[in-house]
Each structure stands twice: as C-alpha cells, then as structure tokens.
C-alpha cells in the first residue's frame, strides 16, 4: 500500500493528547504515565483513494485502552473549528492545526482517517499565504524601517550589530503576527461557514494553541 508524504514523513497529532496539562495519568501500578498519541505513516485507504489512514504505533500495549478512553473523551466534539483539536505535520517543514476534512477516528484500533487531499490543501494554502504576506512586509520595510536603520548605520549614528539584531527581531515578530492573523482568519471563516455566526476574538485567548504550534516548529 502506498504512503502519502513519503515514508514516515507525516503525522497527525491530537492536541488534547499531548498537552502537558492533560496527558498525565497516574497509575497505581506504573505511577505517573505520559499519555501521548501520534498517528503517523499515512497510507491510502484501499477502498477509498481520497482517504488516508494514520496509525498510532508508539503507545505501549498496556496503555492503549487508557489512551483510547482519553482520546474519546477529549475529542468527543470532534475537530471543532474555533478550537482545533489536531495538529498536522508534513515532513519537517510545515506544522499547523488547519482543517482535517472527513475526520474519522477508530478509538479501539487507534487509527485516524481523513480526506488527504483536503488535509494537505488546507496546510499548503495557509503556509503559502504566510510566505506571500511576509514577502510583502519585507518589501515594505526595505523602503521604510530598514532604510532608516541603514542610514543611521552609514552615518555612524547606530551600532551595526544592534541594527542587525533589531532587524531580525522585527522579522521574527512579523512571522509571529502573520501566523496569528492567518489562523484567526481561517477559524473565523470556518465558524461562519459551519455555524453562521461571527467569531469574536478576545486578546490572547488563542495564545495557548499558538504556543503548542511554536513548540513543535522548533
């Protein structure tokens, strides 16, 4: 059977199953156990070529029933648009909690299946838009803030290393801000399409999810 994304190149991971606040389980026999699910090695469903199947293979046999129970409880509402429950990674490059269309989970068998074309399309679309927006931002800075900093360095009014550090910090902040904006736009659009309501964002309510994503991108 064929694999998607290359051999062992992709994985799908429920956020609820790896959150440090939620994955600890205390067993009378084993003590503290870290329950974590990582569905990987996607293969095409032989009965439906538009669907891919991902399997959890790392969980020790003695903990599979407990992990299944934990996942069933924490994902009982599915992958809701306003609070995505699943992170997708393609190779080592792209990691995001974009939509997982056609999501189905076999908790007893610890397998996950979905529309793989829709899955990758959502991931590619957001990453490409992120790159486009940051290229535009960088172009704008070349004739703005970057030009001003270069002028200060050339006239000996600023330390070159300090200006370089500031440039790198500005670039990093741009990526962070654009990622947040894109994610909010995507979620707001999905909520409007599915539920017919406009999602109102409050301050840093999405910071925890953004921190999870940042953790797996580094």
C-alpha positions as CSV (number, residue, x, y, z in Angstrom):
1,X,0.0,0.0,0.0
2,X,1.3,3.5,-0.8
3,X,2.1,6.1,1.7
4,X,1.4,9.8,1.5
5,X,4.0,12.5,2.1
6,X,6.8,9.9,1.9
7,X,7.9,7.2,4.3
8,X,7.3,8.2,7.9
9,X,7.1,11.8,6.7
10,X,3.8,12.9,8.0
11,X,2.0,12.7,11.3
12,X,-1.3,13.8,12.8
13,X,-1.4,14.5,16.5
14,X,-4.4,15.4,18.6
15,X,-3.6,18.5,20.7
16,X,-5.6,17.1,23.6
17,X,-3.4,14.0,23.7
18,X,-0.1,15.8,24.1
19,X,-1.0,18.9,26.2
20,X,1.3,18.8,29.2
21,X,-1.8,19.7,31.3
22,X,-3.9,16.8,30.1
23,X,-1.6,13.9,29.1
24,X,-0.5,12.9,32.6
25,X,-2.2,9.8,34.1
26,X,-1.4,8.3,37.5
27,X,-1.5,4.5,37.5
28,X,-1.4,2.5,40.8
29,X,1.0,0.1,39.1
30,X,3.2,2.3,37.0
31,X,2.9,5.7,38.7
32,X,2.9,8.8,36.5
33,X,2.3,7.9,32.9
34,X,2.5,10.4,30.0
35,X,-0.3,9.6,27.5
36,X,0.6,10.9,24.1
37,X,-0.9,10.0,20.7
38,X,0.9,10.4,17.4
39,X,-0.8,9.0,14.3
40,X,1.7,8.5,11.6
41,X,2.7,6.7,8.4
42,X,-0.3,7.7,6.4
43,X,-1.4,5.2,3.8
44,X,-4.1,5.4,1.2
45,X,-7.4,3.6,2.1
46,X,-7.6,0.7,-0.5
47,X,-11.4,1.0,-0.6
48,X,-11.4,4.8,-1.0
49,X,-8.4,6.5,-2.6
50,X,-9.3,10.0,-1.4
51,X,-8.9,8.9,2.2
52,X,-5.7,8.4,4.1
53,X,-5.2,6.2,7.2
54,X,-2.8,7.2,10.0
55,X,-2.0,4.8,12.8
56,X,-0.8,5.2,16.4
57,X,2.2,2.8,16.8
58,X,4.2,4.2,19.8
59,X,1.8,3.5,22.6
60,X,2.8,0.6,24.8
61,X,0.1,-2.2,24.7
62,X,-0.7,-1.9,28.4
63,X,-1.7,1.7,28.0
64,X,-3.6,1.6,24.7
65,X,-7.1,1.2,26.3
66,X,-6.4,4.1,28.6
67,X,-5.2,6.3,25.7
68,X,-8.2,5.3,23.7
69,X,-10.5,6.3,26.5
70,X,-8.7,9.6,27.0
71,X,-8.9,10.5,23.3
72,X,-12.6,9.5,23.1
73,X,-13.4,11.8,26.0
74,X,-11.3,14.8,24.8
75,X,-12.3,14.6,21.1
76,X,-16.0,13.8,21.7
77,X,-16.9,17.0,19.9
78,X,-14.6,16.4,17.0
79,X,-12.2,18.8,15.5
80,X,-14.3,22.0,16.1
81,X,-13.4,25.0,14.0
82,X,-12.9,27.5,16.9
83,X,-10.7,25.2,18.9
84,X,-8.8,22.8,16.5
85,X,-8.0,19.5,18.3
86,X,-5.4,18.2,15.8
87,X,-2.0,19.3,14.6
88,X,-0.7,18.1,11.2
89,X,2.9,17.9,10.1
90,X,4.3,17.4,6.6
91,X,7.9,16.2,6.7
92,X,9.9,18.6,8.9
93,X,8.8,21.8,7.2
94,X,5.1,22.6,7.8
95,X,3.2,22.2,11.1
96,X,-0.2,23.6,11.6
97,X,-3.7,22.9,13.0
98,X,-5.5,23.5,9.8
99,X,-8.7,21.7,8.9
100,X,-8.9,17.9,8.8
101,X,-11.8,17.2,6.4
102,X,-13.7,14.0,6.7
103,X,-12.1,13.1,10.1
104,X,-13.0,9.7,11.4
105,X,-11.3,8.0,14.4
106,X,-11.3,4.4,15.4
107,X,-10.5,4.6,19.1
108,X,-10.3,0.9,19.7
109,X,-7.8,0.4,16.9
110,X,-6.2,3.8,17.5
111,X,-6.3,4.8,13.8
112,X,-7.4,8.1,12.2
113,X,-8.6,8.6,8.7
114,X,-9.5,11.7,6.6
115,X,-9.6,13.2,3.2
116,X,-5.9,13.5,2.5
117,X,-6.3,15.9,-0.4
118,X,-8.3,18.4,1.7
119,X,-5.9,17.9,4.6
120,X,-2.8,18.8,2.6
121,X,-4.6,21.6,0.6
122,X,-5.5,23.4,3.8
123,X,-2.0,23.1,5.1
124,X,-0.4,24.3,1.8
125,X,-2.8,27.1,1.4
126,X,-2.1,28.7,4.7
127,X,1.7,28.3,4.5
128,X,1.8,29.8,1.1
129,X,-0.3,32.8,2.1
130,X,2.0,33.3,5.1
131,X,5.1,33.3,2.9
132,X,3.3,35.8,0.5
133,X,2.4,38.2,3.3
134,X,5.8,38.2,4.8
135,X,7.5,38.8,1.5
136,X,5.2,41.8,1.1
137,X,6.0,43.0,4.6
138,X,9.7,42.7,3.9
139,X,9.4,44.7,0.7
140,X,7.6,47.4,2.5
141,X,10.3,47.6,5.2
142,X,13.1,47.9,2.6
143,X,11.9,51.4,1.8
144,X,10.8,52.1,5.4
145,X,12.2,51.0,8.7
146,X,15.1,49.0,7.1
147,X,16.2,52.0,5.0
148,X,16.1,54.3,8.1
149,X,18.2,51.9,10.1
150,X,20.7,51.5,7.2
151,X,21.0,55.3,7.0
152,X,21.8,55.5,10.7
153,X,24.5,52.9,10.4
154,X,26.0,54.6,7.4
155,X,26.2,57.9,9.3
156,X,27.8,56.3,12.4
157,X,24.7,57.1,14.5
158,X,23.9,53.4,15.3
159,X,25.8,50.2,16.0
160,X,25.6,47.8,13.0
161,X,25.2,44.7,15.2
162,X,22.4,46.4,17.2
163,X,20.6,47.3,14.0
164,X,21.1,43.7,12.7
165,X,19.5,42.3,15.9
166,X,16.6,44.7,15.6
167,X,16.1,43.7,12.0
168,X,16.0,40.0,12.9
169,X,13.6,40.7,15.8
170,X,11.3,42.7,13.6
171,X,11.3,39.8,11.0
172,X,10.6,37.2,13.7
173,X,7.7,39.3,15.1
174,X,6.3,39.7,11.6
175,X,6.1,35.9,11.1
176,X,4.5,35.5,14.6
177,X,1.9,38.2,14.0
178,X,1.1,37.0,10.5
179,X,0.7,33.4,11.7
180,X,-1.8,34.6,14.4
181,X,-3.7,36.7,11.9
182,X,-3.9,33.9,9.3
183,X,-5.0,31.4,11.9
184,X,-7.7,33.7,13.2
185,X,-9.0,34.5,9.7
186,X,-9.2,30.8,8.9
187,X,-11.0,29.9,12.1
188,X,-13.4,32.8,11.8
189,X,-14.2,31.8,8.2
190,X,-14.8,28.2,9.2
191,X,-17.1,29.1,12.1
192,X,-19.1,31.5,9.9
193,X,-19.5,28.8,7.2
194,X,-20.4,26.0,9.6
195,X,-22.4,27.8,12.3
196,X,-23.5,31.0,10.7
197,X,-22.0,33.2,13.4
198,X,-19.1,35.6,13.5
199,X,-16.4,34.6,16.0
200,X,-15.2,37.4,18.2
201,X,-11.6,37.2,19.3
202,X,-10.6,38.4,22.8
203,X,-7.0,39.5,23.5
204,X,-4.7,36.4,23.8
205,X,-7.4,33.7,24.0
206,X,-5.5,31.7,21.3
207,X,-2.1,32.0,22.9
208,X,-2.0,28.5,24.4
209,X,-2.7,26.9,21.0
210,X,-0.1,29.2,19.4
211,X,2.4,28.1,22.0
212,X,1.7,24.4,21.2
213,X,2.3,25.1,17.5
214,X,5.5,27.0,18.2
215,X,6.8,24.2,20.4
216,X,6.6,21.7,17.5
217,X,8.0,24.1,15.0
218,X,11.3,24.5,16.9
